[in-house]
Amino acid sequence: MADADMTASDKSLRQPVQPHAKGTDWWAEAKGVLWLVLAVLAFHSFLAKPFYIPSESMMPTLLKGDRLVVTKYPYGWSWVSPSFHVLPFMNGRLFGRMPTRGDIVIVTPPGEKSDYIKRVIGLPGDRIAVRGGAVWLNGRALRREKRADALIPIDANVPCTGDKVFSRRVMGPGGKPVCALPVFHEWLPDGRNYDTIDLGYFPISDEYDEITVPAGHVFLMGDNRDDSADSRFPVNNGGLGGPVPWENLGGRAEFITFSLDGTSQLLNPLSWFTAMRGGRAGTSLHPATKQ
């Protein structure tokens, strides 16, 4: 047979060539991870990023534990746009434009690195005052209308235990405890409108002498009017210290992605689902426009 006549060297030529084993190219792997990290940071800095609500200052619109999307481009970009606030303060914005009254924005307080979330009430040149809990804009009180109480389920993130709200713990539908908070609907001059919470008369939050918002600044307030550190309060009291430079605006809140009640545990994946609040995902954070 032909194979029998082949020499040993001929047979060796027909054997499959075994590829040489190669080690992991760690430099290529590191570059891939680096590019991924840079892409995520660029997306967060220039387009949109997730945001976590850490307090009750924007109730009833936002609850502590809500997760939402904040877009970075509506007002242009400034020194606070990068995901990590590592840049020093710089005047101006790239492709900048002022927000609209009623927008919900994230803001970095002067001299701070953390972000707050508040609603835009006053723009440059506006005269702003608070009298008896009512906001006055350019010499006129904003229209307010009493609505039915907001029945907010009590949970680990909304315990309803503060001095101002503990007495408002009641049994809600289905026999579940809720925090019944008084709601006043508020209208801006252009017709944009939203709910606010007014817990009663507290001089520290319900009286604010009239000021004129300086050029390049905005006046911000929380929807939970008696429990919000905003433009009405000095920086040393945790507030924003009056109108803030528009350079300090980091973006506009768009919609809620999901919400957690505060019972999730990192090492218990099942709790990630049981802690979900129903009915909040997809909620738009743009003010209503109908009268």
Backbone bond lengths (Angstrom), bond angles and torsions (degrees), N, CA, C in turn:
res aa  C-N    CA-C-N  psi(-1)  N-CA   C-N-CA  omega(-1)  CA-C   N-CA-C  phi
1 M - - - 1.452 - - 1.518 110.03 -
2 A 1.295 115.03 158.36 1.455 118.26 -175.73 1.504 111.29 -63.26
3 D 1.365 115.65 -39.58 1.460 117.81 -178.19 1.504 111.51 -64.35
4 A 1.322 116.50 -30.98 1.468 119.19 -178.43 1.504 110.70 -68.91
5 D 1.340 116.72 -27.32 1.463 120.14 -178.91 1.517 113.67 -83.44
6 M 1.381 117.05 -6.91 1.472 119.40 -177.45 1.514 110.19 -75.16
7 T 1.271 116.23 141.46 1.455 121.02 176.35 1.512 109.71 -79.14
8 A 1.296 116.90 166.80 1.473 121.78 178.86 1.525 110.85 -61.60
9 S 1.362 116.85 -35.15 1.472 119.10 -179.57 1.519 110.92 -69.59
10 D 1.393 115.53 -34.54 1.460 118.16 178.44 1.519 110.65 -65.55
11 K 1.343 115.81 -41.24 1.464 119.03 -179.78 1.517 111.89 -64.21
12 S 1.307 115.19 -35.50 1.474 117.97 -179.04 1.514 111.42 -65.27
13 L 1.357 116.73 -27.62 1.455 119.13 179.73 1.521 112.33 -71.28
14 R 1.374 115.78 -23.15 1.459 119.55 -178.38 1.523 112.75 -89.30
15 Q 1.324 118.34 -7.65 1.460 121.01 179.07 1.536 109.67 -71.41
16 P 1.367 117.87 137.77 1.480 119.84 178.27 1.511 111.26 -61.74
17 V 1.290 113.94 139.28 1.464 119.70 -179.90 1.532 108.84 -77.76
18 Q 1.296 117.79 122.45 1.460 122.34 178.83 1.528 109.76 -81.13
19 P 1.376 116.78 123.30 1.476 117.90 179.59 1.519 110.72 -67.65
20 H 1.317 114.56 147.25 1.455 120.17 177.32 1.531 109.37 -72.33
21 A 1.320 117.64 131.18 1.473 121.19 178.35 1.523 109.50 -64.85
22 K 1.340 114.67 133.81 1.458 119.39 179.17 1.518 109.87 -111.17
23 G 1.319 117.75 142.49 1.453 122.17 175.60 1.525 111.06 -77.05
24 T 1.326 115.90 166.59 1.463 121.50 178.80 1.522 110.07 -65.78
25 D 1.322 115.58 133.42 1.464 120.57 176.88 1.529 107.71 -84.08
26 W 1.316 115.78 86.34 1.464 120.58 -174.77 1.524 112.26 -64.17
27 W 1.292 118.46 -30.92 1.460 120.61 179.18 1.535 110.17 -67.61
28 A 1.328 116.76 -41.60 1.458 119.97 177.58 1.526 110.76 -64.95
29 E 1.332 116.19 -40.42 1.470 119.79 178.00 1.530 110.54 -62.73
30 A 1.321 116.49 -43.70 1.467 120.89 -178.94 1.528 110.29 -63.83
31 K 1.336 117.17 -39.88 1.457 120.02 178.73 1.527 111.36 -64.54
32 G 1.340 115.82 -38.23 1.458 119.38 177.94 1.521 112.03 -62.90
33 V 1.328 116.14 -43.99 1.466 120.50 178.11 1.524 110.43 -65.05
34 L 1.331 116.40 -41.14 1.464 120.62 179.94 1.530 110.94 -61.02
35 W 1.321 117.01 -45.49 1.466 120.01 179.53 1.521 111.17 -63.81
36 L 1.337 116.94 -36.74 1.463 120.25 177.97 1.522 110.57 -64.69
37 V 1.339 116.66 -45.10 1.463 120.85 179.15 1.522 110.37 -61.75
38 L 1.338 116.78 -44.22 1.465 120.30 179.74 1.531 111.08 -63.53
39 A 1.327 117.22 -38.01 1.465 120.34 179.26 1.526 110.72 -65.25
40 V 1.342 116.52 -42.09 1.473 120.27 178.79 1.523 110.42 -64.71
41 L 1.336 116.62 -44.76 1.461 120.19 179.35 1.534 111.28 -62.68
42 A 1.315 116.41 -40.68 1.465 119.61 179.06 1.524 110.66 -64.53
43 F 1.332 116.72 -41.85 1.465 120.39 178.29 1.514 110.31 -61.76
44 H 1.341 116.86 -46.62 1.470 121.72 -179.95 1.527 111.44 -64.48
45 S 1.313 117.36 -34.17 1.460 120.73 -174.32 1.525 113.02 -82.84
46 F 1.324 117.23 -31.65 1.462 119.56 -171.90 1.526 114.55 -114.50
47 L 1.327 118.39 -20.47 1.458 119.91 -176.42 1.520 112.32 -116.25
48 A 1.316 118.22 -66.44 1.461 120.53 -176.54 1.525 109.67 -159.87
49 K 1.333 115.30 157.67 1.456 119.52 176.20 1.529 109.00 -149.66
50 P 1.337 116.68 156.83 1.466 119.26 174.44 1.518 110.07 -76.64
51 F 1.315 116.46 154.93 1.463 121.08 179.56 1.514 108.37 -141.60
52 Y 1.331 115.85 140.62 1.462 123.08 -179.17 1.521 109.89 -108.04
53 I 1.325 117.40 132.51 1.461 121.13 179.09 1.527 108.96 -85.64
54 P 1.350 117.45 113.19 1.454 120.40 -173.15 1.525 114.63 -96.13
55 S 1.345 118.26 -3.40 1.463 119.74 -173.94 1.521 110.10 -144.98
56 E 1.336 115.83 -179.21 1.461 121.82 -178.55 1.527 112.20 -102.77
57 S 1.324 117.24 16.22 1.467 120.66 -172.45 1.521 113.91 -70.96
58 M 1.336 118.10 -16.41 1.459 120.23 -178.52 1.530 112.37 -111.88
59 M 1.338 118.11 15.17 1.463 118.88 174.32 1.525 109.10 -66.42
60 P 1.337 118.54 149.12 1.468 127.52 3.36 1.517 114.14 -87.12
61 T 1.333 118.29 -2.52 1.458 120.43 -177.66 1.517 111.45 -63.94
62 L 1.324 116.59 -45.53 1.457 122.64 -178.79 1.519 109.62 -126.35
63 L 1.330 115.88 139.86 1.455 122.00 177.63 1.521 109.56 -108.32
64 K 1.316 115.68 149.63 1.455 118.91 172.80 1.529 108.29 -58.63
65 G 1.324 115.68 129.97 1.461 120.79 -176.58 1.516 113.42 104.05
66 D 1.335 117.75 -10.72 1.466 120.11 175.32 1.526 109.82 -68.43
67 R 1.319 115.55 142.11 1.464 122.05 170.19 1.519 107.51 -112.89
68 L 1.308 116.18 136.94 1.455 118.67 -176.26 1.514 111.62 -143.47
69 V 1.313 115.22 170.86 1.468 121.96 178.13 1.516 108.61 -104.15
70 V 1.329 115.60 130.50 1.461 123.16 175.37 1.525 108.26 -114.75
71 T 1.332 117.07 123.75 1.458 119.88 176.44 1.528 109.74 -89.72
72 K 1.329 115.80 142.98 1.457 121.38 -173.95 1.523 113.69 -94.21
73 Y 1.321 118.73 -21.59 1.461 121.11 -168.42 1.528 116.37 -90.30
74 P 1.370 121.22 -16.12 1.472 117.88 -173.33 1.523 114.76 -57.18
75 Y 1.342 118.43 -32.37 1.466 120.78 -178.35 1.518 111.92 -108.95
76 G 1.340 117.31 12.74 1.446 120.06 -174.04 1.525 110.38 81.97
77 W 1.325 116.10 -170.62 1.458 120.76 -174.29 1.523 110.62 -120.56
78 S 1.332 114.46 146.87 1.472 120.21 -179.21 1.526 109.10 -142.26
79 W 1.307 115.59 -168.31 1.465 120.22 -176.82 1.526 112.62 -64.73
80 V 1.345 119.14 -20.48 1.470 120.23 179.45 1.524 112.53 -91.83
81 S 1.329 118.45 -2.06 1.459 120.46 -176.42 1.525 114.26 -64.69
82 P 1.354 120.62 -39.07 1.461 118.56 178.08 1.526 111.53 -57.34
83 S 1.333 115.90 146.65 1.461 120.83 -176.63 1.521 111.99 -56.26
84 F 1.316 116.13 -38.46 1.460 120.63 175.67 1.528 107.45 -106.92
85 H 1.332 115.48 124.41 1.467 119.68 -174.87 1.527 110.15 -77.44
86 V 1.322 114.71 81.35 1.465 120.44 -176.90 1.525 111.88 -104.87
87 L 1.329 117.13 -9.30 1.461 119.99 -178.31 1.525 110.51 -88.03
88 P 1.338 117.46 147.97 1.461 119.96 173.95 1.527 109.60 -73.57
89 F 1.340 116.21 163.18 1.455 119.78 178.85 1.522 110.29 -59.45
90 M 1.324 116.28 134.55 1.458 122.38 176.63 1.518 108.50 -134.95
91 N 1.319 116.56 137.20 1.459 121.18 -179.69 1.522 111.06 -70.34
92 G 1.330 114.78 145.90 1.454 120.75 172.55 1.515 113.82 87.14
93 R 1.342 114.28 171.03 1.457 122.74 178.60 1.519 108.57 -135.31
94 L 1.313 116.58 146.87 1.450 122.09 174.99 1.529 108.65 -82.96
95 F 1.339 117.16 123.13 1.465 122.50 -175.11 1.532 110.62 54.91
96 G 1.312 115.59 39.91 1.460 119.97 -173.52 1.517 114.11 -78.45
97 R 1.328 114.97 149.99 1.457 121.83 169.41 1.525 107.52 -149.99
98 M 1.318 115.98 152.70 1.446 121.44 -178.79 1.531 110.92 -70.36
99 P 1.329 116.94 149.12 1.464 119.05 172.89 1.519 110.72 -70.06
100 T 1.306 115.57 172.91 1.457 122.40 175.10 1.527 108.38 -100.59
101 R 1.325 116.79 142.62 1.457 118.67 176.18 1.527 109.77 -53.94
102 G 1.299 116.06 135.02 1.456 120.92 -178.79 1.515 114.02 100.51
103 D 1.340 117.99 -17.72 1.463 119.98 176.69 1.523 110.24 -62.03
104 I 1.321 116.29 144.12 1.458 121.83 170.12 1.522 107.30 -95.58
105 V 1.327 116.67 125.25 1.460 121.08 -173.04 1.520 110.40 -129.03
106 I 1.331 115.24 156.20 1.461 119.29 167.18 1.526 106.98 -96.14
107 V 1.324 115.33 143.85 1.458 121.01 -175.05 1.520 109.06 -142.03
108 T 1.319 115.60 140.48 1.459 121.58 174.04 1.520 107.98 -98.34
109 P 1.342 118.37 115.86 1.462 120.17 -179.37 1.520 111.33 -60.35
110 P 1.335 117.32 149.05 1.465 120.25 178.20 1.527 111.15 -53.68
111 G 1.325 115.68 130.43 1.457 121.28 178.58 1.509 115.17 78.20
112 E 1.337 118.30 4.46 1.457 121.71 -178.36 1.527 110.44 -113.75
113 K 1.338 115.11 169.66 1.456 121.50 175.79 1.528 111.98 -115.55
114 S 1.330 117.09 -18.10 1.459 120.56 -179.30 1.525 110.24 -82.13
115 D 1.324 116.10 162.52 1.458 122.02 -179.23 1.522 111.27 -107.90
116 Y 1.337 116.07 140.09 1.457 123.30 170.46 1.524 107.73 -107.16
117 I 1.330 115.42 166.13 1.461 119.61 173.93 1.523 108.15 -130.18
118 K 1.341 116.27 126.50 1.469 122.25 -174.14 1.525 109.17 -146.04
119 R 1.339 114.57 175.53 1.454 120.39 178.05 1.529 109.52 -108.39
120 V 1.330 116.13 140.08 1.466 121.74 178.27 1.528 108.34 -76.95
121 I 1.344 116.17 122.05 1.468 122.00 178.36 1.526 111.33 -111.75
122 G 1.337 117.17 -38.33 1.461 120.87 -176.79 1.513 112.68 -127.27
123 L 1.334 115.47 143.21 1.464 123.20 178.61 1.531 109.58 -113.35
124 P 1.324 118.92 170.93 1.467 120.83 -179.11 1.531 111.86 -52.37
125 G 1.330 115.21 132.01 1.460 121.40 179.73 1.516 114.28 90.47
126 D 1.326 118.33 -14.72 1.466 120.98 178.42 1.525 110.22 -70.42
127 R 1.332 115.62 144.49 1.467 121.38 170.72 1.524 107.61 -99.23
128 I 1.334 115.29 123.47 1.470 122.19 -174.29 1.516 109.51 -121.40
129 A 1.329 115.82 136.06 1.462 122.29 173.27 1.521 107.49 -149.56
130 V 1.336 116.40 160.12 1.459 122.22 171.82 1.518 106.92 -126.50
131 R 1.328 116.22 124.88 1.463 121.58 -177.63 1.521 109.23 -132.38
132 G 1.319 115.66 116.61 1.454 119.75 -179.40 1.520 113.37 60.71
133 G 1.322 117.35 29.20 1.456 122.12 179.83 1.518 114.27 89.30
134 A 1.341 117.77 -11.48 1.464 121.34 178.76 1.517 110.21 -93.51
135 V 1.328 116.07 137.29 1.463 121.42 177.70 1.524 109.25 -83.33
136 W 1.334 115.90 129.98 1.463 122.38 175.78 1.516 108.18 -106.97
137 L 1.318 115.77 127.61 1.463 122.29 -179.15 1.517 108.96 -124.84
138 N 1.337 114.54 115.14 1.475 121.10 179.03 1.528 112.36 53.98
139 G 1.333 113.84 46.05 1.461 119.90 172.79 1.512 115.49 86.35
140 R 1.344 118.18 1.20 1.459 120.51 179.71 1.520 110.23 -130.61
141 A 1.338 115.17 138.94 1.461 119.61 176.18 1.524 109.42 -71.46
142 L 1.318 116.43 135.60 1.456 119.65 175.48 1.528 109.09 -64.97
143 R 1.313 114.98 138.50 1.463 120.10 178.16 1.516 110.14 -62.22
144 R 1.344 115.59 132.63 1.466 121.43 178.37 1.527 108.71 -131.49
145 E 1.313 115.29 148.02 1.459 120.50 179.68 1.524 109.12 -140.73
146 K 1.337 116.08 127.53 1.470 120.12 178.50 1.521 109.39 -69.14
147 R 1.332 114.40 132.67 1.454 121.01 177.83 1.531 109.47 -119.63
148 A 1.309 115.68 175.04 1.463 120.50 175.99 1.529 109.48 -61.82
149 D 1.329 115.68 148.77 1.456 119.77 179.90 1.528 110.67 -57.77
150 A 1.335 115.27 146.08 1.463 120.97 170.95 1.521 108.03 -80.33
151 L 1.322 117.98 122.08 1.461 122.65 -179.77 1.524 107.78 -98.68
152 I 1.325 115.33 93.32 1.463 121.01 -174.38 1.523 109.13 -96.95
153 P 1.341 117.87 120.06 1.471 120.64 -179.07 1.528 111.48 -55.38
154 I 1.312 115.84 135.29 1.460 121.41 178.31 1.528 108.92 -80.67
155 D 1.316 115.91 129.16 1.459 121.06 176.99 1.522 108.49 -151.21
156 A 1.321 116.46 -170.00 1.467 120.04 -176.23 1.519 112.03 -64.73
157 N 1.327 118.43 -30.27 1.460 121.33 179.39 1.520 112.96 -86.70
158 V 1.319 117.38 -24.92 1.463 122.00 176.44 1.535 107.25 -126.70
159 P 1.343 117.21 78.07 1.472 120.09 -174.42 1.525 114.32 -77.70
160 C 1.340 117.66 -16.69 1.466 121.99 179.02 1.531 110.47 57.20
161 T 1.346 115.71 52.30 1.461 120.16 -175.19 1.526 114.24 -119.17
162 G 1.311 119.18 -4.95 1.463 120.02 -178.80 1.515 112.12 -67.26
163 D 1.327 115.34 162.51 1.467 120.61 -179.02 1.524 112.19 -56.58
164 K 1.336 117.10 -34.88 1.459 120.53 -175.46 1.525 113.09 -80.21
165 V 1.332 117.33 -18.78 1.471 119.08 -171.89 1.522 114.81 -122.56
166 F 1.326 118.55 -11.06 1.464 119.62 -175.00 1.529 111.79 -57.40
167 S 1.324 116.54 -37.46 1.463 120.45 -179.01 1.523 112.43 -69.60
168 R 1.320 117.48 -8.51 1.458 121.32 -177.48 1.526 112.56 -97.49
169 R 1.317 117.21 10.81 1.468 121.04 174.96 1.532 108.63 -75.61
170 V 1.307 117.08 120.70 1.467 122.02 -179.99 1.521 108.64 -138.19
171 M 1.315 115.82 170.49 1.456 120.97 174.81 1.518 109.10 -88.34
172 G 1.307 116.20 125.61 1.445 121.36 -178.29 1.511 112.30 -96.88
173 P 1.320 116.73 -167.98 1.459 121.07 177.88 1.531 111.37 -56.24
174 G 1.322 115.97 137.73 1.452 119.99 180.00 1.512 113.50 78.99
175 G 1.338 117.27 8.83 1.458 120.44 178.21 1.505 114.71 73.53
176 K 1.333 116.92 20.23 1.462 120.39 178.44 1.526 110.11 -98.95
177 P 1.345 117.82 140.79 1.468 120.34 -178.46 1.523 111.67 -68.69
178 V 1.319 116.00 136.72 1.457 121.74 177.83 1.514 109.38 -133.97
179 C 1.322 115.02 163.85 1.454 122.34 174.44 1.530 106.83 -104.30
180 A 1.321 116.73 110.99 1.471 121.59 -176.58 1.519 108.80 -90.23
181 L 1.323 116.37 105.50 1.458 121.74 -173.91 1.528 110.54 -111.05
182 P 1.343 117.20 133.74 1.467 121.08 -177.71 1.528 111.97 -69.82
183 V 1.312 115.03 128.08 1.461 121.65 -175.64 1.524 110.26 -109.73
184 F 1.338 114.38 134.34 1.461 121.72 170.70 1.521 107.38 -121.92
185 H 1.327 115.62 122.72 1.460 120.02 177.07 1.525 108.27 -81.68
186 E 1.321 116.68 137.25 1.463 121.67 -173.94 1.516 110.14 -125.63
187 W 1.369 115.04 138.85 1.457 121.93 178.99 1.525 110.48 -115.14
188 L 1.320 116.14 136.23 1.455 122.27 171.23 1.527 109.07 -88.51
189 P 1.331 118.12 164.29 1.480 119.95 -176.04 1.518 114.64 -57.28
190 D 1.333 118.67 -29.89 1.465 120.34 -178.49 1.521 112.82 -86.41
191 G 1.343 117.56 3.62 1.453 120.99 177.85 1.513 115.17 97.67
192 R 1.321 118.35 -11.09 1.465 119.37 176.35 1.520 108.52 -65.33
193 N 1.338 117.48 141.35 1.462 119.95 -173.31 1.526 111.19 -148.68
194 Y 1.328 115.63 160.40 1.460 122.31 -171.60 1.527 108.28 -167.07
195 D 1.316 116.64 165.95 1.463 122.40 177.61 1.525 111.22 -89.51
196 T 1.319 115.61 145.79 1.463 122.04 171.22 1.523 108.40 -130.30
197 I 1.308 116.10 162.74 1.461 122.18 174.44 1.516 108.50 -110.58
198 D 1.337 115.98 131.79 1.465 122.21 177.39 1.516 107.46 -128.53
199 L 1.321 116.77 109.47 1.464 122.10 -173.69 1.518 113.39 -86.78
200 G 1.322 117.76 2.86 1.459 120.73 -177.69 1.513 110.06 128.23
201 Y 1.313 115.50 -169.61 1.461 119.10 -175.81 1.526 110.32 -93.10
202 F 1.325 115.54 119.57 1.463 123.48 175.74 1.526 106.76 -132.42
203 P 1.332 118.22 109.66 1.474 120.31 -174.20 1.525 114.12 -52.87
204 I 1.344 117.16 -34.48 1.467 119.35 -175.44 1.533 111.73 -65.14
205 S 1.335 116.71 -29.76 1.465 119.48 -179.13 1.519 113.53 -110.16
206 D 1.343 117.39 -18.68 1.468 120.96 -173.90 1.519 113.98 -100.78
207 E 1.337 117.55 1.15 1.460 121.15 176.32 1.527 108.67 -130.45
208 Y 1.316 116.50 125.85 1.463 121.31 179.06 1.524 107.28 -148.08
209 D 1.322 115.82 117.84 1.462 120.81 -178.19 1.528 110.95 -61.79
210 E 1.319 115.29 145.75 1.463 120.30 -176.00 1.525 111.66 -62.71
211 I 1.320 114.19 136.09 1.468 121.82 173.88 1.524 107.96 -132.54
212 T 1.313 116.11 163.99 1.456 121.49 171.71 1.521 108.30 -107.52
213 V 1.311 117.04 126.93 1.462 121.21 -178.68 1.527 108.65 -67.72
214 P 1.331 117.45 123.13 1.477 119.67 -177.99 1.528 112.58 -67.06
215 A 1.310 115.12 164.18 1.466 120.56 175.10 1.528 109.55 -58.33
216 G 1.322 116.10 141.01 1.460 120.24 177.64 1.509 114.54 71.39
217 H 1.347 118.31 19.32 1.460 122.16 -179.21 1.529 110.03 -130.30
218 V 1.333 115.52 162.71 1.465 121.84 175.31 1.528 108.69 -135.34
219 F 1.329 115.70 150.24 1.467 122.01 177.91 1.518 107.59 -104.88
220 L 1.334 116.11 125.44 1.460 122.23 -173.07 1.521 111.35 -119.06
221 M 1.339 116.00 142.65 1.457 121.72 176.50 1.521 109.32 -138.59
222 G 1.343 115.72 151.72 1.449 120.60 172.28 1.517 110.48 -85.86
223 D 1.329 117.69 154.11 1.458 121.10 179.11 1.525 111.91 -71.65
224 N 1.318 117.62 -27.21 1.464 122.35 175.20 1.528 107.03 -85.45
225 R 1.324 115.63 82.90 1.457 121.65 -162.40 1.527 114.66 -62.08
226 D 1.320 119.22 -24.69 1.463 120.62 -179.30 1.522 112.33 -101.50
227 D 1.330 117.43 9.71 1.459 120.86 179.45 1.525 109.59 -148.91
228 S 1.322 115.37 55.85 1.464 120.21 -178.50 1.520 109.94 -144.94
229 A 1.335 115.98 123.23 1.468 121.19 175.70 1.524 107.33 -86.78
230 D 1.330 116.35 99.26 1.460 120.57 -173.55 1.521 110.67 -133.82
231 S 1.337 117.26 -151.76 1.468 120.74 -175.17 1.521 113.05 -66.25
232 R 1.318 119.12 -14.01 1.459 121.12 179.39 1.520 112.83 -76.50
233 F 1.322 117.69 -15.78 1.454 121.43 -170.62 1.524 111.98 -118.43
234 P 1.341 117.03 146.21 1.475 120.15 -179.99 1.519 111.70 -69.00
235 V 1.313 115.30 159.34 1.459 121.34 -178.83 1.523 111.16 -60.91
236 N 1.350 117.00 -37.93 1.469 118.53 -177.48 1.525 112.79 -70.74
237 N 1.337 117.05 -7.22 1.464 121.49 172.70 1.525 111.02 -106.11
238 G 1.320 116.24 15.95 1.454 120.59 178.79 1.504 114.49 86.20
239 G 1.342 117.80 3.30 1.455 121.22 -178.50 1.513 112.77 -89.14
240 L 1.329 115.28 -167.56 1.470 121.43 -178.56 1.522 112.38 -95.89
241 G 1.332 117.11 -6.65 1.459 119.53 176.05 1.507 114.19 72.42
242 G 1.333 117.83 35.62 1.461 121.00 -179.28 1.516 111.29 95.31
243 P 1.322 117.70 -163.85 1.467 120.48 176.95 1.525 110.18 -58.20
244 V 1.331 115.87 144.02 1.464 120.19 -178.01 1.526 110.11 -110.64
245 P 1.332 117.53 149.92 1.471 120.06 177.41 1.526 111.06 -60.83
246 W 1.311 116.63 141.83 1.468 118.23 -178.93 1.520 111.83 -65.75
247 E 1.350 116.87 -18.84 1.460 119.57 175.24 1.527 112.03 -62.63
248 N 1.337 117.41 -21.38 1.465 121.12 -177.41 1.525 113.28 -84.42
249 L 1.335 117.23 -1.96 1.463 120.19 177.83 1.526 109.48 -81.20
250 G 1.337 115.51 126.11 1.463 119.80 -177.63 1.505 115.03 -96.90
251 G 1.331 118.11 -11.29 1.456 119.33 -179.66 1.513 111.87 157.14
252 R 1.331 115.88 -179.17 1.462 123.24 -177.10 1.524 110.44 -115.73
253 A 1.325 116.82 133.53 1.462 121.40 176.91 1.520 109.75 -74.07
254 E 1.332 116.84 134.51 1.462 121.47 -173.91 1.531 113.39 -110.12
255 F 1.331 117.08 -56.30 1.465 119.49 -178.10 1.528 109.63 -160.20
256 I 1.337 114.95 159.50 1.462 121.87 177.95 1.524 108.80 -83.29
257 T 1.324 116.61 133.67 1.461 120.36 177.23 1.534 110.73 -92.41
258 F 1.329 117.39 -46.21 1.459 121.55 174.33 1.520 107.99 -162.71
259 S 1.327 116.54 173.07 1.463 120.42 -176.01 1.525 109.36 -144.06
260 L 1.329 116.35 140.05 1.464 122.34 -179.40 1.525 110.27 -119.11
261 D 1.335 115.26 143.20 1.467 119.80 -176.69 1.523 114.14 -87.77
262 G 1.330 117.57 1.89 1.459 120.43 176.17 1.510 114.77 97.06
263 T 1.335 118.55 4.07 1.466 120.52 -178.28 1.522 112.72 -102.80
264 S 1.320 118.85 -0.04 1.469 120.00 -179.24 1.521 110.28 -69.81
265 Q 1.319 115.27 146.92 1.457 122.51 178.67 1.522 109.02 -125.02
266 L 1.316 115.95 134.68 1.458 121.13 -174.14 1.524 112.16 -56.27
267 L 1.332 117.15 -41.00 1.464 121.24 -174.80 1.523 113.27 -92.90
268 N 1.326 116.81 9.85 1.460 120.95 178.83 1.521 109.02 -125.34
269 P 1.332 117.92 87.87 1.471 120.85 -175.95 1.525 113.57 -55.96
270 L 1.333 118.32 -32.39 1.456 120.01 179.78 1.520 110.98 -61.04
271 S 1.353 116.82 -34.95 1.466 120.58 -178.75 1.520 112.18 -68.69
272 W 1.345 117.28 -19.85 1.464 119.34 178.03 1.524 110.48 -63.35
273 F 1.324 115.53 -29.37 1.465 120.02 -178.47 1.531 111.81 -93.11
274 T 1.333 116.62 -39.65 1.466 118.91 -179.63 1.525 111.86 -68.47
275 A 1.351 117.70 -21.72 1.468 121.06 179.98 1.525 112.65 -83.45
276 M 1.326 117.69 -5.05 1.462 120.54 -178.19 1.527 111.25 -68.14
277 R 1.339 116.22 132.86 1.462 120.88 171.23 1.527 108.46 -85.98
278 G 1.284 117.08 134.24 1.450 120.38 -179.92 1.520 111.86 -82.27
279 G 1.320 115.69 153.03 1.449 121.62 170.84 1.512 116.73 80.63
280 R 1.324 119.17 6.75 1.462 119.67 -177.90 1.530 112.97 -107.46
281 A 1.315 117.77 -24.33 1.465 120.65 -178.84 1.524 110.72 -61.44
282 G 1.318 115.25 133.91 1.457 121.14 177.12 1.515 114.72 87.44
283 T 1.337 118.44 -2.36 1.463 121.23 -179.63 1.526 110.75 -65.03
284 S 1.329 116.89 124.32 1.471 120.87 178.26 1.526 109.87 -71.71
285 L 1.325 115.72 144.49 1.463 121.58 178.60 1.521 112.03 -108.18
286 H 1.320 117.18 14.77 1.455 121.37 174.08 1.537 108.08 -85.17
287 P 1.316 118.75 138.17 1.454 119.99 -179.90 1.525 112.01 -62.84
288 A 1.322 114.89 152.30 1.463 119.02 175.03 1.522 109.44 -67.74
289 T 1.325 116.77 156.87 1.463 121.30 179.97 1.517 112.26 -118.68
290 K 1.325 118.19 -10.60 1.453 121.08 179.59 1.523 109.83 -80.20
291 Q 1.314 116.80 144.21 1.469 121.26 179.46 1.527 110.89 -71.07
